[in-house]
Amino acid sequence: MSRMRSLATCIVISMGIGHTTFADNRSDFDKWLKQETSSYQEYRDKRDKEFTGFLKKQWKELETFQGLKRDPTPKPVKMPVAPPPPPEPRPTPQVKIPEPQPGTPTPVPEVKKPQPVITPPPVVKVPPIAPPPKPVVIKPVPVLVAKGSPLSMHFYGQKLKFNYDPKLKVRLNSRINGNSISNHWSALSKADYEDLVKQINMQKKPLELNDWGYASLVHMVSQQVNPGHPTDQALFDWFVLTKAGYRARIAYDDNNVYLLMPTMQKLYGAPYFTFDNVRYYAVSFSGGKKRLGRVFTYDGDYPGANKPLNMMLAHAINTLPEDKVKTLKFKYQGKTYHIKAEYDKETIDFLNTYPQMDIKLYFDSKVNPATGSYLLRQLKPLVEGKTEEDAVNLLLRFVQTAFKYKTDEAQFGAENYLFPEETLYYPYSDCEDRAVLFAWLVRNLVGLEVVGLDFPGHIATAVHFNENVKGDALMYEGKRYVISDPTYINANAGMTMPNYKNTRPGVIAF
């Protein structure tokens, strides 16, 4: 407003005309000033007026990159079975020395050297495992909008309620282009969006949402506000996530609008654009993959919206669980074990929306406490008191044989890394899924360091033991890690799958 008053003063000084003419011009200027002031007041944020103008003229046509690919080496369709270990050598029979006859010289007894003291290998002592936590029901957030449309929805089992300004229900009824999208942003920016953003933000902590969980919540709200209108949903996602401080852009073609967002971690299989060395991925909240060709987009960020999505799953989201149980069977040293694995279907549904990421993030992810506690408490008595090698071999046999093998291409039609909870849920798993689950079990039950091993077309693991374990191993950061492959059926620690015997793998530290 001060800028406009200064402009008015400059106009008065520079006119240098008669009183009547000045009055007429002053009247015209007052009308213009009133119109401009009213226009600015229609926007709840001054940035929106400038951004709306920017959107009308900054679109350019680009060809998308169709998505990064992981290791192109095909995976084995069938896993090999390790040969049985050689039989233990039989003890040498003792030869009975006859008693000496009378008159025979008594032999001089041989002086035996002292035998070295052999320290027994350490045994596993599993720390106490917390019982499964009780489900936490999320309480409704306070209603911040006095007059608004009520919105009730389920977010992975939790029932949430919001109120929102009906002006946020904006339809893109004209052809998709820069002008119509600019007008759409303008209409949203004149609604009372702040209170809805505050309500969504208030759910972040009780739901324990990471950035992907937060963006998913925004999208579910968008689906409720704009049911059956995917274009309006994408524009709503773009607007709200931008107002929440995230870097978000959109692209469009003749029929669709696509949400683009940068991430702190590399994504695979998602189309993307690169602006100033930053990849903006076309994200999907359904778990599906988008196919983009030539589209129109813009190069510029909304002022103050500078956060990329951090895809790290540092803790499980707070679902209202839908618990399911399956029985897993395996044999070890001639004994059969039956393990009941519990998983939360709501968590599975959330994880299914995740884009595909680097394998390291799956090793780093935190398992749902209820799922993890249930499984660990059953496996704990099986490994406790065993040597580290024996305990690791038992866990190897569990992961190798209690789960059926099938490649991702055969099960899902595309590469699809699984979190540990998903490995428990789906009927099949392949090498990287088992490596992630096995590493989590060893760290939590045996307390040993584990690294991932990246062979061409295959992921395995290696364990750093406190005892001397024979077999194949590699040195990493001054420590000896024994290869322990949870996909090589019946293989013990120290055995490398034959196809990779002479291949040095990359190390995945986590």
C-alpha positions as CSV (number, residue, x, y, z in Angstrom):
1,M,0.0,0.0,0.0
2,S,2.9,2.4,0.8
3,R,4.3,1.7,-2.7
4,M,1.0,2.7,-4.2
5,R,0.8,6.0,-2.1
6,S,4.3,6.9,-3.2
7,L,3.3,6.3,-6.8
8,A,0.3,8.6,-6.3
9,T,2.6,11.4,-4.9
10,C,4.9,11.1,-7.8
11,I,2.0,11.4,-10.2
12,V,0.8,14.6,-8.4
13,I,4.2,16.3,-8.5
14,S,4.9,15.5,-12.1
15,M,1.6,16.6,-13.5
16,G,2.2,20.4,-13.3
17,I,-1.3,21.1,-14.6
18,G,-4.3,23.2,-13.5
19,H,-6.5,22.5,-10.5
20,T,-9.4,21.2,-12.5
21,T,-7.4,18.8,-14.6
22,F,-5.5,17.6,-11.5
23,A,-8.9,16.9,-9.8
24,D,-10.1,14.9,-12.7
25,N,-6.9,12.9,-12.9
26,R,-6.8,12.5,-9.2
27,S,-10.4,11.0,-9.3
28,D,-9.3,8.6,-12.0
29,F,-6.2,7.6,-10.0
30,D,-8.3,7.1,-6.8
31,K,-10.6,4.7,-8.8
32,W,-7.5,2.8,-10.0
33,L,-6.0,2.7,-6.5
34,K,-9.2,1.5,-5.0
35,Q,-9.5,-1.2,-7.7
36,E,-5.9,-2.3,-7.1
37,T,-6.3,-2.3,-3.3
38,S,-9.5,-4.4,-3.6
39,S,-7.7,-6.8,-6.0
40,Y,-4.9,-7.3,-3.5
41,Q,-7.3,-7.8,-0.6
42,E,-9.0,-10.6,-2.6
43,Y,-5.7,-12.6,-2.2
44,R,-4.8,-13.9,1.2
45,D,-1.1,-13.7,0.4
46,K,0.5,-11.0,-1.8
47,R,2.8,-13.6,-3.3
48,D,-0.3,-15.3,-5.0
49,K,-1.0,-12.3,-7.2
50,E,2.5,-12.2,-8.5
51,F,2.6,-16.0,-8.9
52,T,-0.7,-16.0,-10.7
53,G,0.8,-13.6,-13.2
54,F,3.9,-15.7,-13.5
55,L,1.9,-18.8,-14.3
56,K,0.1,-17.1,-17.3
57,K,3.3,-16.8,-19.3
58,Q,6.1,-19.1,-18.1
59,W,5.1,-22.5,-19.5
60,K,7.4,-24.4,-21.9
61,E,7.1,-27.7,-23.6
62,L,9.6,-30.4,-22.4
63,E,10.2,-34.1,-23.0
64,T,10.3,-36.1,-19.7
65,F,13.0,-38.6,-18.7
66,Q,11.1,-41.8,-18.2
67,G,12.6,-42.8,-14.9
68,L,15.9,-44.2,-13.5
69,K,16.5,-47.9,-13.7
70,R,18.3,-50.0,-11.1
71,D,20.7,-52.8,-11.9
72,P,19.7,-54.0,-15.4
73,T,21.3,-57.5,-14.8
74,P,18.5,-60.0,-14.7
75,K,18.0,-61.9,-11.4
76,P,18.1,-65.7,-11.2
77,V,14.7,-67.2,-11.8
78,K,15.5,-70.1,-9.5
79,M,17.7,-70.1,-6.4
80,P,20.4,-72.7,-6.0
81,V,20.5,-75.1,-3.1
82,A,23.7,-75.3,-1.1
83,P,25.3,-78.8,-0.9
84,P,25.1,-80.5,2.4
85,P,28.2,-80.0,4.6
86,P,30.7,-82.8,4.6
87,P,30.3,-85.4,7.4
88,E,32.1,-84.8,10.6
89,P,35.4,-86.9,10.7
90,R,35.1,-89.9,12.9
91,P,37.3,-90.0,16.0
92,T,40.5,-92.1,15.7
93,P,40.0,-95.4,17.7
94,Q,42.3,-95.7,20.7
95,V,45.0,-98.4,20.5
96,K,45.3,-100.4,23.7
97,I,49.0,-100.6,24.8
98,P,49.8,-104.0,26.3
99,E,51.0,-104.2,29.9
100,P,54.8,-104.6,30.1
101,Q,56.1,-108.1,31.0
102,P,58.2,-108.7,34.1
103,G,61.9,-107.9,33.5
104,T,61.0,-105.5,30.6
105,P,62.4,-102.0,31.0
106,T,59.8,-99.5,32.0
107,P,59.4,-96.9,29.2
108,V,60.2,-93.3,30.0
109,P,56.9,-91.4,29.9
110,E,56.6,-88.8,27.2
111,V,56.5,-85.2,28.5
112,K,53.3,-83.6,27.1
113,K,53.4,-79.9,26.2
114,P,50.7,-77.8,27.9
115,Q,47.7,-77.4,25.7
116,P,46.5,-73.8,24.9
117,V,43.4,-72.6,26.7
118,I,40.6,-72.4,24.3
119,T,38.1,-69.6,25.0
120,P,34.6,-70.8,24.2
121,P,32.8,-68.6,21.6
122,P,30.4,-66.0,22.9
123,V,26.8,-66.9,23.2
124,V,23.9,-64.8,22.1
125,K,22.1,-62.8,24.8
126,V,19.0,-61.2,23.3
127,P,18.0,-58.0,25.1
128,P,14.5,-57.7,26.4
129,I,12.0,-57.2,23.6
130,A,9.2,-54.7,24.3
131,P,5.7,-56.0,24.0
132,P,3.6,-54.8,21.1
133,P,2.4,-51.3,21.7
134,K,-1.3,-50.7,22.1
135,P,-3.1,-48.9,19.2
136,V,-3.4,-45.2,19.6
137,V,-6.7,-43.7,18.4
138,I,-6.2,-40.2,17.0
139,K,-8.4,-37.6,18.5
140,P,-10.2,-35.1,16.1
141,V,-8.4,-31.8,15.7
142,P,-10.2,-28.6,16.9
143,V,-12.4,-27.0,14.4
144,L,-10.6,-23.9,13.3
145,V,-13.1,-22.7,10.6
146,A,-16.3,-21.4,12.1
147,K,-18.2,-21.8,8.9
148,G,-17.1,-24.5,6.5
149,S,-17.9,-27.8,5.0
150,P,-17.3,-30.8,7.3
151,L,-15.0,-33.5,6.0
152,S,-14.7,-37.0,7.5
153,M,-12.2,-39.6,6.2
154,H,-10.2,-42.7,7.1
155,F,-6.5,-42.5,6.9
156,Y,-5.0,-46.0,7.2
157,G,-7.5,-47.0,9.9
158,Q,-7.6,-43.6,11.7
159,K,-10.8,-41.6,11.5
160,L,-10.1,-38.0,10.8
161,K,-12.3,-34.9,10.7
162,F,-11.7,-31.5,9.1
163,N,-13.6,-28.4,8.2
164,Y,-12.7,-26.5,5.0
165,D,-13.8,-23.4,3.1
166,P,-16.2,-24.5,0.2
167,K,-14.3,-22.1,-2.0
168,L,-11.5,-24.6,-2.1
169,K,-13.7,-26.9,-4.3
170,V,-12.6,-25.4,-7.6
171,R,-13.3,-27.0,-10.9
172,L,-11.1,-26.7,-14.0
173,N,-13.9,-26.7,-16.5
174,S,-12.0,-25.2,-19.4
175,R,-9.2,-26.6,-21.6
176,I,-5.9,-27.3,-19.7
177,N,-3.5,-24.5,-20.4
178,G,-1.4,-21.9,-18.6
179,N,-4.3,-19.4,-18.3
180,S,-6.8,-21.9,-16.9
181,I,-4.2,-23.2,-14.4
182,S,-3.3,-19.6,-13.4
183,N,-7.0,-18.9,-12.8
184,H,-7.3,-22.1,-10.8
185,W,-4.4,-21.0,-8.5
186,S,-6.0,-17.6,-8.2
187,A,-9.3,-19.0,-7.1
188,L,-7.7,-21.3,-4.5
189,S,-5.6,-18.5,-3.1
190,K,-8.7,-16.4,-2.5
191,A,-10.3,-19.1,-0.3
192,D,-9.6,-19.6,3.4
193,Y,-6.9,-22.2,2.9
194,E,-4.8,-21.4,6.0
195,D,-7.1,-23.1,8.5
196,L,-7.2,-26.3,6.5
197,V,-3.4,-26.3,6.3
198,K,-3.2,-25.8,10.0
199,Q,-5.6,-28.7,10.6
200,I,-3.5,-31.0,8.4
201,N,-0.3,-29.8,10.2
202,M,-1.8,-30.7,13.6
203,Q,-2.2,-34.3,12.5
204,K,1.4,-34.7,11.5
205,K,2.7,-35.5,15.0
206,P,0.0,-37.8,16.4
207,L,0.0,-39.7,13.1
208,E,3.8,-39.8,13.1
209,L,4.0,-38.8,9.5
210,N,7.2,-38.4,7.5
211,D,7.1,-36.2,4.4
212,W,5.6,-38.9,2.2
213,G,3.0,-39.6,4.9
214,Y,2.1,-35.9,5.0
215,A,1.9,-35.6,1.3
216,S,-0.3,-38.7,1.2
217,L,-2.6,-37.1,3.8
218,V,-2.9,-34.0,1.7
219,H,-3.8,-36.1,-1.3
220,M,-6.5,-38.0,0.7
221,V,-8.0,-34.7,1.8
222,S,-7.9,-33.6,-1.9
223,Q,-9.8,-36.8,-2.9
224,Q,-12.5,-35.9,-0.4
225,V,-12.8,-32.3,-1.6
226,N,-12.7,-33.2,-5.3
227,P,-14.1,-36.7,-5.6
228,G,-13.8,-38.2,-9.1
229,H,-11.8,-35.2,-10.5
230,P,-8.1,-36.3,-10.7
231,T,-7.1,-33.0,-12.5
232,D,-8.5,-30.9,-9.7
233,Q,-7.0,-33.2,-7.1
234,A,-3.5,-32.7,-8.6
235,L,-4.0,-28.9,-8.6
236,F,-5.2,-29.0,-5.0
237,D,-2.2,-31.2,-4.0
238,W,0.1,-28.7,-5.7
239,F,-1.5,-25.7,-4.0
240,V,-1.7,-27.1,-0.5
241,L,1.8,-28.7,-0.5
242,T,3.2,-25.4,-1.8
243,K,1.5,-23.5,1.0
244,A,2.9,-26.0,3.5
245,G,6.4,-25.1,2.3
246,Y,7.2,-27.9,-0.1
247,R,8.8,-27.4,-3.5
248,A,6.0,-28.5,-5.8
249,R,5.3,-27.9,-9.5
250,I,3.0,-29.3,-12.1
251,A,3.1,-30.3,-15.7
252,Y,0.2,-30.8,-18.1
253,D,-0.7,-32.3,-21.4
254,D,-4.0,-32.2,-23.3
255,N,-5.7,-34.5,-20.8
256,N,-3.9,-34.6,-17.5
257,V,-2.2,-32.6,-14.8
258,Y,0.9,-34.1,-13.1
259,L,2.3,-33.2,-9.7
260,L,6.1,-32.8,-9.7
261,M,8.2,-32.8,-6.5
262,P,11.9,-33.1,-5.7
263,T,13.1,-35.6,-3.1
264,M,16.2,-35.9,-0.9
265,Q,16.7,-39.5,-2.1
266,K,16.9,-40.9,-5.6
267,L,13.6,-42.5,-7.0
268,Y,13.4,-45.2,-9.6
269,G,10.8,-45.7,-12.3
270,A,9.3,-42.3,-11.8
271,P,9.4,-39.8,-14.8
272,Y,11.2,-36.6,-14.0
273,F,12.5,-33.2,-15.2
274,T,15.7,-31.6,-14.1
275,F,15.9,-27.9,-13.2
276,D,19.1,-26.4,-12.0
277,N,20.5,-30.0,-11.3
278,V,17.4,-30.9,-9.2
279,R,15.2,-33.7,-10.3
280,Y,11.4,-33.1,-10.1
281,Y,9.6,-36.5,-10.1
282,A,6.1,-37.1,-11.3
283,V,4.8,-38.6,-8.1
284,S,1.9,-40.9,-7.6
285,F,0.1,-41.6,-4.3
286,S,-1.5,-44.8,-5.6
287,G,1.6,-46.8,-5.9
288,G,1.2,-46.9,-9.7
289,K,3.6,-45.5,-12.3
290,K,2.9,-42.5,-14.5
291,R,3.8,-42.4,-18.1
292,L,4.6,-38.9,-19.4
293,G,5.6,-37.8,-22.9
294,R,5.9,-34.2,-24.0
295,V,4.3,-31.9,-21.5
296,F,4.2,-28.3,-20.5
297,T,5.7,-27.1,-17.2
298,Y,7.4,-24.1,-15.8
299,D,10.8,-23.3,-14.2
300,G,10.3,-21.4,-11.0
301,D,9.5,-21.9,-7.3
302,Y,6.8,-20.3,-5.3
303,P,8.5,-17.8,-2.8
304,G,9.3,-19.5,0.5
305,A,8.4,-23.1,-0.7
306,N,11.8,-24.8,-0.6
307,K,11.5,-28.2,1.1
308,P,12.1,-31.3,-0.9
309,L,10.4,-34.5,0.2
310,N,12.5,-36.6,2.7
311,M,11.5,-40.2,1.9
312,M,13.3,-41.7,4.9
313,L,11.0,-44.0,6.9
314,A,12.6,-43.3,10.3
315,H,9.5,-44.6,12.1
316,A,6.2,-46.3,11.2
317,I,3.1,-44.2,10.8
318,N,0.5,-44.5,13.5
319,T,-2.3,-46.6,11.9
320,L,-5.3,-48.1,13.6
321,P,-4.0,-51.6,12.8
322,E,-5.9,-54.3,11.0
323,D,-3.8,-57.3,12.3
324,K,-3.4,-60.4,10.2
325,V,-1.4,-63.6,11.0
326,K,0.3,-66.1,8.8
327,T,2.3,-69.2,9.8
328,L,5.9,-69.7,8.5
329,K,7.6,-73.1,8.6
330,F,11.3,-74.0,8.4
331,K,13.8,-76.6,9.5
332,Y,17.2,-76.2,11.1
333,Q,19.5,-79.0,12.2
334,G,16.8,-81.6,11.9
335,K,14.2,-79.8,13.9
336,T,11.0,-78.2,12.4
337,Y,9.9,-74.8,13.7
338,H,6.5,-73.0,13.2
339,I,6.6,-69.2,13.5
340,K,3.5,-67.0,13.4
341,A,4.1,-63.7,11.7
342,E,1.7,-60.9,12.4
343,Y,1.4,-57.9,10.0
344,D,-0.8,-54.8,9.9
345,K,-2.7,-54.5,6.6
346,E,-3.0,-50.7,7.1
347,T,0.8,-50.4,7.2
348,I,1.0,-52.6,4.1
349,D,-1.4,-50.4,2.2
350,F,0.7,-47.3,3.2
351,L,4.0,-48.9,2.2
352,N,2.4,-50.0,-1.1
353,T,2.1,-46.3,-2.1
354,Y,5.9,-45.7,-1.7
355,P,7.9,-45.0,-4.9
356,Q,10.8,-47.3,-5.5
357,M,14.1,-46.1,-3.9
358,D,17.7,-47.0,-3.3
359,I,18.1,-50.3,-1.4
360,K,19.9,-48.5,1.4
361,L,16.7,-46.8,2.5
362,Y,15.0,-50.2,2.9
363,F,17.9,-51.4,5.1
364,D,17.6,-48.2,7.1
365,S,13.8,-48.2,7.5
366,K,12.1,-48.8,10.9
367,V,9.7,-51.7,11.1
368,N,6.2,-51.3,12.5
369,P,6.7,-51.9,16.3
370,A,3.7,-54.2,16.6
371,T,4.8,-56.3,13.6
372,G,8.4,-56.4,14.7
373,S,7.8,-57.2,18.4
374,Y,5.5,-60.1,17.5
375,L,8.1,-61.8,15.3
376,L,11.1,-61.1,17.5
377,R,9.5,-62.4,20.6
378,Q,8.9,-65.8,18.8
379,L,12.4,-66.0,17.4
380,K,14.2,-64.9,20.6
381,P,14.2,-68.3,22.4
382,L,15.4,-70.0,19.3
383,V,18.7,-68.0,19.1
384,E,19.3,-67.2,22.8
385,G,22.2,-69.2,24.3
386,K,23.5,-70.2,20.9
387,T,26.9,-69.1,19.5
388,E,26.8,-66.2,17.2
389,E,27.5,-68.4,14.2
390,D,24.8,-70.9,15.2
391,A,22.2,-68.1,15.7
392,V,23.0,-66.5,12.4
393,N,22.7,-69.8,10.6
394,L,19.3,-70.4,12.2
395,L,18.1,-67.0,11.0
396,L,19.6,-67.7,7.6
397,R,17.6,-70.9,7.4
398,F,14.4,-69.1,8.5
399,V,14.7,-66.5,5.8
400,Q,15.9,-68.9,3.1
401,T,13.3,-71.5,3.5
402,A,10.2,-70.1,5.3
403,F,9.5,-67.8,2.3
404,K,8.8,-68.8,-1.3
405,Y,11.1,-67.3,-3.9
406,K,9.9,-65.4,-7.0
407,T,11.4,-62.4,-8.9
408,D,9.6,-59.1,-8.7
409,E,9.0,-59.2,-12.5
410,A,7.1,-62.5,-12.0
411,Q,5.1,-61.4,-8.9
412,F,4.5,-57.6,-9.7
413,G,5.4,-57.2,-13.3
414,A,8.2,-54.8,-12.4
415,E,11.1,-54.3,-9.9
416,N,9.6,-53.7,-6.5
417,Y,11.8,-53.7,-3.4
418,L,9.9,-54.7,-0.2
419,F,10.0,-53.4,3.3
420,P,10.3,-56.2,6.0
421,E,6.5,-55.9,6.8
422,E,5.8,-56.4,3.1
423,T,8.0,-59.5,2.9
424,L,5.9,-61.0,5.7
425,Y,2.7,-60.2,3.8
426,Y,3.3,-61.0,0.2
427,P,3.3,-64.7,-0.9
428,Y,6.7,-64.4,-2.6
429,S,10.0,-62.5,-2.1
430,D,13.3,-62.2,-3.9
431,C,16.9,-61.5,-2.9
432,E,16.8,-57.9,-1.8
433,D,13.6,-58.4,0.2
434,R,15.2,-61.3,2.1
435,A,18.5,-59.4,2.6
436,V,16.6,-56.5,4.2
437,L,14.6,-58.8,6.5
438,F,17.6,-60.9,7.5
439,A,19.7,-57.8,8.3
440,W,16.9,-56.5,10.6
441,L,16.6,-59.8,12.4
442,V,20.4,-60.1,13.0
443,R,20.7,-56.6,14.3
444,N,17.8,-57.0,16.7
445,L,18.3,-60.6,17.9
446,V,22.0,-61.2,17.7
447,G,23.3,-57.6,18.0
448,L,25.9,-57.9,15.2
449,E,26.8,-55.4,12.5
450,V,25.5,-56.2,9.0
451,V,26.2,-54.8,5.6
452,G,24.4,-55.3,2.3
453,L,26.3,-56.8,-0.7
454,D,25.5,-55.6,-4.2
455,F,26.3,-58.2,-6.8
456,P,25.3,-57.8,-10.4
457,G,21.6,-58.9,-10.4
458,H,21.7,-60.0,-6.7
459,I,21.7,-58.6,-3.2
460,A,23.1,-60.5,-0.3
461,T,24.5,-59.6,3.2
462,A,27.6,-60.1,5.3
463,V,27.9,-60.2,9.1
464,H,30.8,-59.0,11.3
465,F,31.2,-61.7,14.0
466,N,33.0,-61.4,17.4
467,E,34.1,-65.0,16.9
468,N,36.2,-66.6,14.2
469,V,33.8,-67.9,11.6
470,K,35.4,-69.7,8.6
471,G,34.4,-69.2,5.0
472,D,34.1,-66.5,2.4
473,A,34.5,-63.0,3.8
474,L,35.5,-59.4,2.8
475,M,37.2,-56.6,4.6
476,Y,35.3,-53.3,5.1
477,E,36.6,-50.4,7.1
478,G,39.0,-52.6,8.9
479,K,36.5,-55.3,9.9
480,R,36.0,-58.8,8.5
481,Y,32.4,-59.4,7.3
482,V,31.5,-63.0,6.6
483,I,29.2,-63.5,3.6
484,S,25.8,-64.7,4.7
485,D,23.3,-65.1,1.9
486,P,19.6,-65.3,2.9
487,T,18.6,-66.4,-0.6
488,Y,21.1,-69.2,-1.1
489,I,19.0,-72.1,0.2
490,N,20.5,-74.1,3.1
491,A,23.8,-72.1,2.9
492,N,25.5,-71.2,6.2
493,A,27.5,-68.2,7.0
494,G,30.7,-68.1,4.9
495,M,29.1,-69.6,1.8
496,T,28.8,-67.5,-1.4
497,M,26.3,-68.4,-4.2
498,P,28.3,-70.2,-6.9
499,N,27.5,-67.7,-9.7
500,Y,29.1,-64.9,-7.6
501,K,32.1,-66.8,-6.1
502,N,34.6,-64.8,-8.1
503,T,32.7,-61.4,-8.1
504,R,33.6,-58.7,-5.7
505,P,30.4,-56.9,-4.6
506,G,29.7,-53.3,-3.7
507,V,29.1,-52.7,0.0
508,I,25.9,-51.2,1.2
509,A,26.5,-49.7,4.7
510,F,23.6,-48.6,6.9
